[in-house]
Amino acid sequence: MRIVSLLPSATEILFDLGLGDDVVAVTDECDFPADATALPAVSRCVLASQDLSPREIDAVVTKAGRDGHELYEIDDALLNELAPDVIVTQDLCPVCALPQHQVTEALERSGCAADVISLDPHSIGDVLSSVTRVGDALGVSRRASEIVASLSARVEAVRTKTSHLDTRRVLALEWGDPPWGAGHWVPEMIEIAGGLPLLGEHRRDSRRVMWDDIRDAAPDVVAFIPCSFSLDEAIEHGRTLFDHDEFAATPAARNRRVWATDAKSYFSRSGPRLVDGLEILAAIVHPDAFDPPPPAAACVIG
């Protein structure tokens, strides 16, 4: 079986399922596990070669969405050469990865008859169902069940522990310039971690907010999870949040409870490591009840 993954989280799922040897190509953003980086990239983000600030990235993405321009390019020649049996893609967010319609168009151009598995998760439960769905489709149902059972147990362990704790007001910022409140699965993660999510709704798209909104929300804790940014990038750009008086006035900023995170690994991608992100978030929200998060995953800024 020859599999092409067009989504970083799908690549993680495939390798977790023991199908890494069957994966013949990935995207230029697939960097986990390490073995995936040795595979050819069949799709690339058009922003990857540009040195842009967060505000410039937001402007390019906004304009692309308004004008109907694609943010990802697919290598038709390589796809045709690889002749995959299965392609795993997504239809959740055109900013995060190649959308399904581009895959369909590429297959029509090349005449490739690959089966397409399109994932569209909006919650932790959906992410776990994605593991099951991919496992069932590719003949490794038992392994998928084992992974889902283990991840589910970890989620419930956090939920049980935080159910007896005081609720903290938590703002998850998915972008900093301009600010965006995180949606999709992140508000659910906050709730399980013992927090009240602010300026973001479960199963809804992330949304742009104003600095006054952040001040008025008065978060006790801020988790800075800039989409697809590493911890070092989150630290660098997270420090600029304090340049805004409205942010600096929040309880979280005053009490040094603003955390930068490795969002790329633990929050942005709809894969198994979201459960790691949940555990990190629980430690950020309730440091009195959980061990500190790993230094490589999150740190206080400000």
Backbone as a ProteinNet text record, in pm:
[ID]
protein_1_A
[PRIMARY]
MRIVSLLPSATEILFDLGLGDDVVAVTDECDFPADATALPAVSRCVLASQDLSPREIDAVVTKAGRDGHELYEIDDALLNELAPDVIVTQDLCPVCALPQHQVTEALERSGCAADVISLDPHSIGDVLSSVTRVGDALGVSRRASEIVASLSARVEAVRTKTSHLDTRRVLALEWGDPPWGAGHWVPEMIEIAGGLPLLGEHRRDSRRVMWDDIRDAAPDVVAFIPCSFSLDEAIEHGRTLFDHDEFAATPAARNRRVWATDAKSYFSRSGPRLVDGLEILAAIVHPDAFDPPPPAAACVIG
[TERTIARY]
85.2	0	88.5	51.7	127	35.9	81.3	-1.1	68	-8.3	38.9	-39.9	31	-33.4	-18.7	-130.3	-129.5	-167.5	-140.9	-179.3	-83.8	-15.8	78.7	16.8	-105.4	-166.8	-197	-231.6	-254.4	-124.7	-14.2	116.1	144.9	118.1	138	49.6	-75.1	-167.2	-116.6	-74.6	-28.6	93.2	186.6	304.1	267	177.4	132.2	64.4	-2	-71.5	24	152.3	250.3	256	206.8	200.9	308.2	408.2	511.3	581.3	602.8	672	588.2	458.3	370	353.7	398.4	385.1	496.7	459.3	558.9	581.9	496.3	515.9	430.2	475.4	405.8	401.9	386	390.5	520.4	546	667.5	658	538.4	519.4	520	529.7	527.9	665.9	677.9	807.1	806.5	698.2	687.9	609.9	661.7	791.5	907.4	1028.4	1146.6	1158.4	1116	1126.8	1048.6	944.3	862.2	938.8	1037.6	1111.5	1199.4	1223.3	1305.7	1224.6	1093.8	1007.5	990.5	966.3	946.3	818.6	820.9	704.4	626.7	501.7	417.9	332	328.7	260	340.7	327.8	403	314.1	339.4	270.3	340.5	264.2	324.1	389.3	355.7	414.3	550.1	584.3	704	831.5	837.5	960	964.9	862.8	856.3	885.5	966.9	1000.8	902.6	791.5	683.2	661.6	620.2	581.9	443.5	403.1	268	159	174.6	74	71.1	188.2	194.1	133.6	159.8	99.5	-52.2	-104.1	-248.7	-305.7	-235.4	-284.1	-286.6	-181	-175.5	-286.5	-303.9	-406.3	-546	-569.8	-700.5	-729.8	-630.9	-648.6	-671.2	-596.6	-613.6	-755.3	-805.8	-941.5	-1044.4	-1022	-1115.4	-1114.1	-994.2	-980	-991.9	-1005.4	-1017.1	-887	-773.4	-643.4	-603.8	-533.5	-491.8	-359.3	-344.5	-221.7	-126.3	-172.7	-90.4	-81.4	32.6	56.1	85.1	33.1	57	142.2	236.8	328.1	260.9	194.3	120.2	211.3	329.2	419.9	463.5	497.1	540	424.5	306.7	189.8	164.6	175.3	154	260.9	384.9	495.4	479.3	433.2	418.6	303.2	200	82.7	30.9	-9.4	-54.5	-186.1	-202.6	-329.8	-427.3	-372.1	-453.7	-392.3	-476.4	-434.5	-516.4	-448.2	-517.2	-503.4	-617.4	-617	-718.3	-757.8	-849	-942.9	-1051.3	-1144.4	-1186.9	-1096.1	-1127.2	-1092	-968.5	-919.1	-823.1	-853.6	-765.5	-634.5	-624.9	-501.7	-404.4	-458.2	-376.2	-313.2	-377.5	-327.7	-406.2	-360.1	-424	-569	-667.7	-807.4	-841.8	-949.5	-984.1	-1009.7	-1070.3	-1102.9	-976.4	-866.4	-741.7	-688.4	-706	-662.6	-744.1	-875.2	-963.1	-924.8	-898.1	-859.3	-725.9	-630.5	-500.3	-514.3	-600.8	-621.7	-685.5	-777.1	-840.2	-738.9	-649.2	-548.4	-452.2	-415.5	-314.7	-374	-504.2	-566.8	-541.8	-491.3	-464.3	-596.2	-607.3	-732.5	-722.5	-644.4	-626.5	-757.1	-774.9	-883.4	-844	-939.5	-912.7	-986.2	-910.5	-968.5	-954.6	-1066.9	-1065.1	-1111.6	-1029.4	-1057.8	-1109.6	-1205	-1267.3	-1300.8	-1200.4	-1227.8	-1248.9	-1341.7	-1366.7	-1360.9	-1330	-1325.7	-1225.9	-1195.6	-1105.6	-1168.6	-1299.1	-1367	-1356.4	-1365.9	-1351.2	-1210	-1111.5	-972.6	-953.6	-1008.8	-997.9	-1072.8	-1186.4	-1260.2	-1181.7	-1100.1	-1015.7	-915.2	-859.4	-765	-836.1	-955.9	-1034.3	-1066.7	-1108.3	-1147.1	-1030.6	-914.9	-797.7	-755.5	-756.8	-719.1	-810.1	-941.1	-1036.8	-1018.4	-996.4	-983.8	-858	-753.2	-624.3	-588.1	-685.4	-665.9	-590	-588.3	-519	-613.6	-733.5	-836.6	-795.8	-730.8	-694.1	-595.1	-495.4	-397.8	-465.8	-557.7	-630.1	-709.2	-772.9	-851.3	-762.8	-644.5	-551.1	-507.7	-477.8	-435.6	-548.3	-668.7	-782.8	-813.2	-804.1	-830.4	-729.7	-602.7	-499.4	-518	-545.3	-565.5	-690.9	-797.3	-922.3	-902.4	-824.3	-798.7	-723.7	-630.5	-555.9	-647	-735.7	-830.5	-919	-970.4	-1059.9	-986.5	-858.4	-779.8	-770	-749.1	-744.8	-882.3	-985.4	-1121.2	-1159.1	-1127.8	-1161.2	-1089	-963	-883	-929.3	-965	-1003.2	-1148.4	-1228.7	-1371	-1393.2	-1292.7	-1305.5	-1231.5	-1180.1	-1100.2	-1178.6	-1135.3	-1197.9	-1174.9	-1274	-1262.8	-1187.6	-1090.9	-1013.8	-1053.2	-1052.6	-1085.9	-963	-978.3	-863.2	-886	-787.3	-788.4	-679.7	-719.7	-623.9	-617	-501.4	-481.5	-414.7	-483.1	-428.1	-338.3	-343.6	-257.6	-244.3	-133.8	-110.7	-115.6	-96.3	-92	-153.9	-285.7	-380.7	-422.5	-484.3	-521.2	-640.8	-629.4	-738.8	-765.3	-891.8	-930.1	-945.3	-894.7	-892.3	-1029	-1064.1	-1187.7	-1160.5	-1247	-1236.7	-1232.5	-1126.4	-1117.1	-1058.9	-1001	-930.6	-1023.1	-1141.9	-1229.5	-1266.8	-1284.9	-1313	-1193.6	-1073.3	-952.8	-945.7	-978.9	-977.1	-1076.1	-1195	-1296.5	-1251.7	-1196.7	-1149.4	-1035.3	-953.1	-839.2	-880.1	-1008.5	-1055.9	-1066	-1088	-1098	-1228.6	-1255.4	-1367.5	-1310.5	-1340.7	-1282.9	-1340.4	-1252.2	-1290.7	-1262.1	-1352.2	-1333.5	-1307.8	-1368.8	-1360.6	-1469	-1524.9	-1635	-1598	-1639	-1615.4	-1682.7	-1607.7	-1654.9	-1680.8	-1641.7	-1656.3	-1518.1	-1513.7	-1386	-1324.2	-1192.8	-1125.1	-1167.9	-1161.9	-1211.2	-1121.5	-1116.6	-1038.8	-1109.8	-1032.7	-1087.3	-1011.5	-1063.8	-1000.6	-928.9	-832.9	-760.3	-854.1	-955.8	-1053.8	-1129.2	-1155.7	-1224	-1140.3	-1010.7	-920.6	-917.4	-907.9	-910.4	-1040	-1153	-1283	-1306.7	-1245.1	-1260.6	-1188.9	-1088.1	-1014.9	-970	-890.1	-846.4	-753.5	-770.6	-676.6	-550.3	-566.1	-455.8	-465.6	-351	-345.8	-252	-301.5	-218.1	-199.8	-76.3	-48	-11	-100.9	-84.4	-87.8	6.8	2.8	10.9	-85.9	-105.5	22.2	65.7	180.3	314.9	320.5	446.6	511	643.2	719.2	722.3	778.1	786.6	872.4	987.6	1075	1004.9	931.4	857.8	746.6	680.2	573.5	628.9	745.6	807.9	841.1	903.9	944	824.8	719.3	604.9	513.1	514.9	431.2	472	598.5	644.6	583	548.3	490.3	346.7	283.8	148.5	145.5	253.4	259.3	277.8	301.2	309.8	173.6	68.9	-67.9	-119.6	-155.6	-198.4	-316.4	-405.6	-524.1	-484.1	-385	-338.4	-262.5	-175.1	-93.6	-178.9	-304.3	-392.1	-467	-459.6	-535.5	-476.2	-557.9	-504.4	-392.6	-407	-304.1	-170.3	-169.5	-44.2	12.9	-72.1	-24	34.6	-20.1	22	119	172.7	270.3	214.2	96.5	33.5	1.4	95.9	88.7	192.3	146.3	232.1	244.3	364.7	389.2	400.8	354.6	354	409.8	448.2	482.3	350.8	287.4	153.6	153.6	258	266.3	254.5	316.4	318	193	137.4	40.3	-97.4	-116.3	-246.3	-301.6	-217.1	-265.3	-308.8	-243.6	-266.5	-364.8	-458.9	-566.4	-523.5	-416.6	-364.7	-353.3	-294.7	-286.4	-218	-125.5	-54.5	-140.1	-263.6	-354.8	-375.7	-366.8	-383.3	-264.6	-144.7	-31.6	-61.5	-119.5	-155.5	-255.2	-350.9	-447.5	-377.6	-284.5	-211.2	-124.9	-65.7	11.5	-80.4	-197.1	-292	-340.9	-366.6	-410.2	-304.1	-177.2	-68.7	-58.5	-89.9	-87.2	-202.5	-319.6	-438.6	-437	-391.9	-392.4	-253.3	-158.5	-21.7	-12.8	-113.8	-114.9	-156.9	-212	-264.3	-189.8	-110.3	-40.4	108.4	188.8	332.1	352.2	458.8	483.9	496.4	457.1	474	621.4	658.2	798.5	849	971.9	1025.4	1026.7	1037.4	1038.6	898.6	795.4	657.9	591.5	628.8	563	648.1	635.3	705.7	633.1	654.8	596.2	670	594.2	655	606.1	677.7	636.6	725.6
-119.9	0	124.6	221.1	345.8	460.4	531.4	634.8	769.9	871.4	1009.7	1084.2	1150.1	1231.1	1378.1	1447.9	1590.1	1673.9	1619.7	1686.6	1641.7	1732.9	1691.9	1601.1	1630.8	1545.8	1406.7	1397.8	1266.9	1187.4	1255.5	1188.4	1128.9	1203.9	1152.6	1031	1038.9	926.6	802.9	820.5	706.8	639.2	717.4	659.1	593	654.2	591.6	457.6	448.8	324.5	217.7	250.8	155.3	148.3	252.2	251.5	340.8	379.3	468.5	416.7	285.4	228.9	237.7	258.5	268.7	412.5	507.9	648.5	683.5	729.9	756.7	906.3	992.4	1136.5	1208	1326.8	1406.9	1552.3	1648	1789.6	1849.8	1972.3	2039.2	2075.8	2064.7	2097.9	1975.1	1857.2	1733.5	1711.3	1742.8	1733.4	1639.6	1562.8	1466.6	1345.5	1224	1196.4	1229.4	1216.8	1257.3	1182.9	1056.2	977.9	1042	1117.8	1179.1	1286.9	1347.3	1455.5	1405.2	1274.2	1217.9	1187.7	1201.3	1168.7	1289.9	1266.9	1380.4	1456.1	1587.5	1672.4	1689.1	1647.5	1657.1	1783.5	1852	1980.9	2076.9	2205.9	2309.2	2430.3	2493.9	2617.9	2733.4	2819.9	2929.5	3032.7	3029.1	3124.3	3079.2	2951.3	2894.5	2965.9	3014.8	3077.1	3227.1	3280.8	3424.6	3455.8	3556.5	3599.8	3709.4	3668	3761	3772.9	3889	3909.5	3850.1	3829.4	3778.7	3865.3	3997.8	4085	4067.2	4051.8	4031.3	3896.7	3793.4	3662.7	3672.8	3739.5	3755.8	3827.4	3930.7	4006.9	3920.3	3840.3	3753.6	3648.6	3586.4	3483	3541.9	3659.1	3723.8	3757.1	3810.5	3846.7	3721.7	3615.2	3491.5	3437.1	3441.5	3394.6	3480.7	3611.2	3703.9	3689.6	3667.6	3661.4	3520.6	3421	3283.6	3222.3	3272.6	3218	3106.5	3007.2	2893.5	2924.5	2871.6	2889.8	2771.4	2666.1	2546	2507.2	2454.2	2407	2257.7	2186	2042.2	2011.9	1922.2	1883.2	1773	1813.1	1716.5	1607.3	1646.4	1549.2	1444.1	1488.7	1394.3	1305.1	1363	1283.3	1175.5	1211.1	1114.4	1005.9	1045.7	948.9	851.5	902.5	818.3	719.9	756.6	671.5	611.5	695.2	642.3	565.9	471.9	401.4	479.8	552.7	626.8	763.8	865	999.7	1040.5	1088.6	1138.4	1290.1	1360	1505.6	1558.4	1685.4	1746.6	1842.5	1877	1976.4	2070.8	2087.2	2168.3	2314.2	2339	2476.3	2495.4	2583.8	2605	2672.5	2725.4	2788.3	2684	2570.8	2472	2368.5	2338	2233.8	2238.7	2158.7	2151.4	2105.7	2183.3	2142.2	2032.5	1959.4	1842.5	1876.2	1990.3	2019.6	2031.6	2080.4	2087.1	1947.1	1856.6	1718.3	1654.2	1673.3	1616.9	1668.3	1798.3	1856.9	1800.4	1780.8	1725	1582	1503.9	1365.4	1361.4	1453.7	1458.5	1495.1	1586.7	1626.8	1512.9	1436.2	1331.5	1197.5	1181.8	1053.7	950.3	993.4	901.8	858.7	730.4	676	644.8	721.2	695	715.8	635.8	660	778.2	865.9	985	974.9	987.7	994.6	1139.2	1207.8	1347.6	1359.6	1422.8	1437.1	1577.2	1587.8	1716.9	1726.5	1716.8	1716	1855.3	1865.1	1991.7	1976	1857.3	1832.4	1720.9	1700.9	1591.2	1458.2	1445.4	1323.2	1298.5	1404.8	1391.6	1346.7	1398.7	1359.5	1210.8	1163.8	1020.9	937.9	989.4	918.7	913.7	1018	1018.7	904.9	879.5	768.3	637.2	621.3	500.4	487.8	598.3	595.4	557.9	618.5	586.8	441.7	399.6	262.3	160.8	186.3	94.5	90.6	208.2	214.5	146.6	143.5	92.1	-41.7	-106.1	-242.8	-259.7	-156.5	-169.1	-126	-179	-140.6	-169.7	-282.6	-319.4	-218.1	-181.7	-83.8	50.4	89.3	214.9	212.6	100.7	89	103	45.5	55.6	199.8	269.9	409.5	495.3	478.1	557.1	529.8	404.6	370.9	438.8	437.6	500.4	652.2	714.4	858.8	898.8	822	850.4	842.8	745.5	730.8	852.2	905.2	1023.6	1146.2	1159.9	1271	1262.8	1145.5	1129.1	1148.6	1114.6	1136.8	1285.7	1366.9	1511.8	1562.6	1517.8	1563.2	1531.6	1412.2	1371	1457.2	1483.9	1560	1704.7	1765.1	1905.9	1927.8	1822.7	1837.7	1885.7	1870	1910.8	2041.5	2105.2	2226	2350.7	2465.5	2592	2619.6	2677.4	2711.5	2843.1	2845.6	2966.1	3020.1	3151.8	3216.8	3209.7	3144.6	3115.2	3170	3245.7	3294	3222.2	3153.6	3092.5	3180.6	3241.7	3327.8	3248.3	3236.9	3161.1	3246.8	3376.2	3468.1	3594.4	3666.3	3782.3	3916.3	3919.6	4046.2	4029.9	4054	4095.2	3975.3	4002.2	3891	3811	3679.1	3588	3495.3	3479.2	3381.8	3244.4	3143.4	3007.6	2941.3	2872.3	2795.2	2648.5	2581.9	2439.2	2358	2282.6	2194.2	2262.8	2382.4	2444.6	2481.5	2543.6	2569.9	2443.5	2333	2206.7	2164.5	2179.5	2147.2	2231.6	2359.2	2447.4	2399	2362.5	2315.8	2189.2	2093.8	1969.7	1999	2099.8	2135.6	2218	2240.8	2311.5	2461.3	2506.2	2648.6	2687.8	2817.6	2874.7	2941.2	2890.5	2948	3085.6	3177.5	3313.8	3344.5	3417.1	3469.4	3360	3245.2	3135.3	3034.4	2971.8	2877.9	2740.5	2639.1	2500.3	2468.8	2402.1	2359.5	2476.1	2596	2710.6	2757.6	2827.7	2879	2976.2	2981.5	3085.8	3220.6	3325.3	3454.4	3568.2	3670.1	3788.3	3864.4	3912.8	3989.6	4121.8	4210.9	4340.3	4340.6	4430.8	4438.5	4475.8	4558	4590.8	4466.3	4375.1	4250.1	4170.6	4168.9	4093.7	4156.5	4289.7	4357.3	4328.1	4337.8	4319.6	4174.9	4080.5	3939	3906.4	3983.2	3969.1	3825.4	3766.5	3628	3615.3	3506.6	3472.4	3410.2	3340.8	3270	3296.2	3317.1	3327.3	3219.3	3139.9	3043.3	3097	3132.8	3183.3	3065.1	3033.5	2914.3	2954.8	3038	3088.1	2975.4	2973.4	2859.6	2822.9	2698.5	2639.8	2699.8	2773.6	2828.8	2734.6	2732.2	2658.4	2737.5	2677.7	2747.5	2872.6	2862.6	2979.9	3093.2	3059.8	3162.4	3221.1	3136.6	3185.3	3277.7	3245.6	3332.4	3468.1	3465.8	3590.3	3680.9	3624.8	3707.4	3730.8	3638.5	3655.4	3774	3806.2	3920.3	4051.4	4057.9	4181.3	4202.2	4099.6	4116.3	4222.9	4229.9	4322.9	4467.4	4489.6	4625.9	4693.7	4615.8	4668.7	4686.2	4807	4837.3	4751.8	4724.7	4645.3	4505.4	4446.6	4313.4	4319.7	4418.5	4430.6	4451.7	4500.8	4526.7	4403.2	4292.3	4173.4	4108.7	4038.7	3967	3869.5	3804.6	3708.8	3776.7	3893.2	3964.6	4018.9	4073	4131.7	4025.8	3905.2	3798.6	3700.2	3734.4	3650.6	3510.8	3509.6	3383.2	3380.4	3431.1	3425.9	3325.4	3225.6	3114.6	3108.9	3097	3064.3	2913.6	2859.3	2713.9	2673.5	2548.1	2487.7	2450.4	2552	2532.9	2435	2440.3	2352.4	2206	2169.9	2030	1989	2080.8	2037.8	2102.5	2201.4	2267.7	2289.2	2316.6	2353.2	2233.6	2120.3	2003.7	1907.1	1861	1775.1	1628.6	1601.2	1465.5	1418.4	1302.4	1243.1	1331.1	1418.8	1500.2	1613.4	1627.6	1718.8	1677.3	1548.1	1501.6	1546.9	1548.5	1610	1757	1824.2	1964.1	1984	1892.8	1900.7	1891.6	1800.2	1784.7	1907.4	1964.9	2088.4	2200.7	2210.9	2315.8	2300.5	2178.7	2156	2203.4	2180.4	2225.1	2376.9	2441.3	2587.8	2647.8	2588.2	2641	2612.5	2493.3	2451.7	2403.2	2495.4	2454.8	2394.1	2418.9	2361.4	2215	2166.5	2029.3	1939.6	1997.8	1919.9	1955.2	1859.3	1885.5	1990.6	2069.6	2172.2	2109.5	2181.4	2128.5	2119.4	2032.5	2022.9	2158.1	2196.4	2325.4	2341.5	2231.5	2239.4	2258.1	2250.3	2260.2	2392.5	2454.7	2577.9	2650.1	2782.9	2860.2	2992.7	3053	3181.8	3291.2	3388.3	3504.3	3630.9	3738.5	3866.4	3908.5
0	0	0	-83	-93.6	-48	56	117.8	105.2	68.8	71.3	178.1	268.6	371.4	337	332.4	301.5	422.5	540.3	664.8	774.1	843.4	948.6	1054.7	1097.8	1199.5	1144.1	1016.3	954.9	948.9	921.9	921.1	1058	1162.6	1298.3	1324.7	1281.3	1301.5	1227.5	1104.5	1024.4	1087.7	1135.3	1199.1	1331.2	1408	1533.1	1506	1393.6	1357.9	1303.7	1295.5	1244.9	1094.1	1027	880.7	817.7	896.1	845.2	721.3	714.2	596.3	470	485.7	369.7	320.5	400.4	361.8	264	145.1	41.1	20	74.7	62.7	166.6	202.2	302.6	253.5	345.6	312.1	364.3	323.3	371.4	519	579.8	720.4	811	754.1	833.7	895.5	1023.8	1092.1	1211.3	1226.9	1336.9	1289.9	1320.1	1381.6	1287.4	1340.2	1264.6	1131.7	1128.8	1004.6	890.5	923.4	819	743	805.9	741	626.4	622.3	515.1	389.6	397.4	283.9	191.8	63.1	-28.3	4.8	-19.8	4.5	-125.5	-123.4	-242.8	-241.1	-127.9	-121.8	-36.1	-68	3	29.2	142.7	175.9	104.8	39.3	-36.9	54.3	184.6	279	330.3	307.6	370.4	329.2	206.4	156.3	181.7	250.7	274.7	421.2	443.7	579.1	619.4	680.7	711.4	861.4	903.4	1042.7	1065.5	1192.3	1217.4	1153.5	1159	1097.9	946.6	886.2	741.4	703.1	783.4	758.1	762.9	865.1	878.2	756.6	709.1	593.7	467.7	446.9	328.8	334.1	450.4	466.1	445.9	504.3	490.2	344	274.7	134	48.3	78	1.7	17.5	139.9	163.3	92.5	92.6	28	-124.1	-179.1	-324.9	-381.5	-293.2	-340.3	-385.9	-336.9	-373.3	-277.3	-326.7	-244.5	-175.3	-54.5	22.9	9.1	-58.5	-73.7	-220.1	-256.6	-393.3	-389.2	-485.4	-493.4	-616.2	-599.2	-707.5	-789.1	-897.2	-978.8	-1034.4	-1080.2	-1141.6	-1040.1	-919.4	-816	-774.3	-760.9	-723.2	-827.9	-952.6	-1060.7	-1057.6	-1031.3	-1025.2	-909	-796	-677.4	-689.8	-765.6	-787.3	-656.7	-560.6	-431.1	-441.6	-350.2	-338	-251.7	-153.4	-56.2	-33.4	-25.9	12.6	134.2	237.4	355.9	356.3	361.1	356.5	457.5	442.3	539	468	535.9	484.4	595.7	694.3	811.6	791.5	743.6	740.3	623.3	529.3	414.2	451.4	574.7	621.3	674.6	722.6	792.2	700.3	590.5	500.6	371	276.4	145.9	160.2	114.3	126.4	26.2	54.1	-24.9	-171.8	-198.8	-338.7	-424.4	-366.6	-442.6	-471.3	-375.5	-395.7	-507.5	-501.8	-605.4	-744.2	-752.7	-881.2	-930.1	-836.8	-874.4	-923.9	-860.3	-902.2	-1041.6	-1065.7	-1197.8	-1305.9	-1273.4	-1370.9	-1403.7	-1299.9	-1318.3	-1358.8	-1340	-1369	-1261.9	-1146.7	-1035.4	-971.9	-940.6	-887.1	-738.8	-665.4	-522.2	-445	-341.3	-246	-158.3	-129.8	-50.1	82.6	191.4	325.2	371.1	391	431.6	576.2	657.5	800.2	828.6	919.9	949.6	1098.6	1186.8	1330.5	1388.5	1482.9	1552.2	1703	1752.2	1896.2	1923.4	2050.1	2086	2047.3	2068.9	2029.7	1880.4	1801.8	1656.6	1619.6	1691.3	1664.6	1692	1802.6	1834.5	1729.8	1684.8	1579.9	1449.4	1424.6	1305.1	1308.4	1427.8	1441.9	1409.3	1463.7	1436.8	1288.8	1228.3	1087.5	997.4	1020.9	939.6	962.9	1087.9	1118.5	1052.7	1058.2	995.2	843.6	783	638.1	586.8	671.2	626.4	689.7	752.6	798.2	927.9	1012.4	1141.2	1254	1250.9	1347	1490.9	1512.1	1649.3	1706.7	1628.6	1675.2	1700.6	1614.3	1633.2	1763.1	1791.6	1914.8	2038	2032.8	2145.4	2167.3	2059	2070.6	2127	2073.4	2118.1	2265.1	2307.2	2447.3	2539.3	2501	2582.4	2589.4	2476.3	2474.5	2552.5	2537.2	2608.6	2759.1	2804.6	2948	3002.2	2924.1	2967.6	2973.9	2876.6	2878.4	3002.3	3029.9	3145.2	3276.8	3281.8	3403.8	3434.5	3331.2	3351.9	3392.4	3322.8	3352.6	3497.7	3541.2	3678	3780.4	3756.9	3853.1	3861.9	3749.5	3751.2	3791.1	3791.6	3822.8	3965.5	4051	4190.9	4219.6	4118.1	4136.4	4097.1	4148.8	4111.1	3962.5	3898.5	3757.1	3741	3649.9	3621.3	3483.1	3469.9	3342.5	3251.8	3136.2	3050.3	2909.7	2863.3	2726.2	2647.8	2541.9	2450.3	2326.5	2304.4	2188.5	2077.8	1965.1	1852.9	1763.4	1782.4	1707.5	1790.9	1770.6	1854.8	1784.3	1652.7	1582.1	1443.6	1433.9	1537.3	1623.8	1738.2	1826.3	1774.3	1789.7	1754.9	1873.9	1909.4	2010	1947.6	2015.2	1959.9	1967.2	1858.1	1853.3	1832	1753.9	1725	1855.4	1877.3	1993.6	2116.9	2102.8	2214.3	2330.4	2308	2422.6	2500.4	2430	2498.9	2583.3	2530.8	2607.5	2733.7	2721.5	2838.5	2943.9	2901.1	2996	3067.6	2992.4	3055.1	3151	3117.6	3201.4	3323.5	3340.5	3459.5	3441.9	3317.6	3292	3225.8	3226.5	3153.4	3029	2908.7	2786.9	2755.7	2719.6	2688.5	2541.4	2478	2341.8	2239	2259.5	2164.1	2194.8	2092	2110	2057.2	2132.8	2095	1962.2	1872.7	1741.1	1645.4	1682.7	1592.8	1548	1435.6	1386.7	1487.2	1487.3	1564.2	1507.2	1592.1	1545.3	1593.3	1511.8	1546.9	1658.4	1755.1	1866.5	1877.3	1960	1980.7	2115.8	2129.9	2257	2371.6	2342.3	2446	2491.4	2397.3	2433.4	2532.9	2509.8	2597.7	2736.4	2739.7	2870.4	2944.1	2874	2937.6	2979	2908.6	2944.5	3074.4	3109.4	3235.9	3263.6	3175.3	3197.8	3318	3392.1	3499.6	3442	3328.9	3263.8	3113.7	3050.3	2904.2	2851.7	2759.4	2687.3	2546.8	2512.4	2378.5	2290.7	2196.6	2112.6	1964.9	1921.5	1783.3	1682.3	1592.5	1502	1426.8	1445.3	1375.1	1415.7	1527.4	1575	1676.7	1676.5	1776.1	1906.2	2011.5	2139.8	2127.6	2063	2049.8	1976.7	1871.3	1797.7	1883.8	1962	2049.2	2157.2	2210.1	2310.5	2249.4	2131.6	2065.7	2039.5	1981.1	1946.5	2065.8	2162.1	2279.9	2365.3	2365.2	2444.9	2396.5	2268	2215.5	2262.9	2318.2	2370.8	2478.9	2555.9	2669.2	2624.7	2495.6	2443.4	2439.9	2455.1	2450.1	2592.4	2626.3	2762.9	2806.2	2711.8	2746.4	2791.6	2723	2762.3	2894.3	2906.5	3028.1	3152.7	3133.8	3247.5	3294.8	3222.1	3261.4	3386	3464	3579.6	3541.3	3426.2	3383.9	3364.5	3299.3	3275.3	3405.3	3490.8	3616.7	3709.4	3703	3795.3	3731.8	3615.7	3545	3518.4	3462.1	3426.9	3276.8	3199.1	3053.8	3007.3	2935.3	2893.7	2742.1	2693.9	2552.8	2541.2	2431.1	2413	2277.6	2268.8	2139.8	2072.7	2014.3	1959.1	1843.4	1762.1	1645.3	1685.7	1796.2	1838.2	1914.8	1996.4	2096.2	2088.7	2000.8	1997.2	1856.5	1759.4	1625.8	1543.5	1563.7	1478.4	1542.6	1463.5	1514.9	1516.4	1591.9	1601.9	1745.3	1766.9	1901	2004.4	1961.7	2060.5	2117.9	2070.9	2139.7	2284.7	2311.7	2449.1	2534.4	2476.7	2545.9	2573.3	2473.6	2490.3	2602.9	2614.9	2724	2859	2871.3	2997.3	3026.8	2923.2	2939.7	2986.5	2923.9	2958	3102.3	3144.3	3282.2	3381.5	3349.4	3436.3	3438.7	3326.1	3319.1	3398.6	3386.8	3453	3602.1	3639.3	3781	3823.1	3835.9	3872.7	4011.7	4093.6	4228.1	4228.6	4118.8	4115.1	4017	3927.9	3826	3827.3	3783.8	3767.9	3659.2	3667.2	3564.7	3427.3	3323.6	3187.8	3152.4	3059.9	3018	2966.7	3001.4	2957.5	2806.5	2732.6	2587.1	2528.7	2615.5	2568.3	2599.5	2712.5	2754	2857.3	2859	2960.9	2982.1	3099.2	3130.9	3054.4	3004.6	2938.2	3007.3	2986.9	3045.1	3159
[MASK]
++++++++++++++++++++++++++++++++++++++++++++++++++++++++++++++++++++++++++++++++++++++++++++++++++++++++++++++++++++++++++++++++++++++++++++++++++++++++++++++++++++++++++++++++++++++++++++++++++++++++++++++++++++++++++++++++++++++++++++++++++++++++++++++++++++++++++++++++++++++++++++++++++++++++++++++

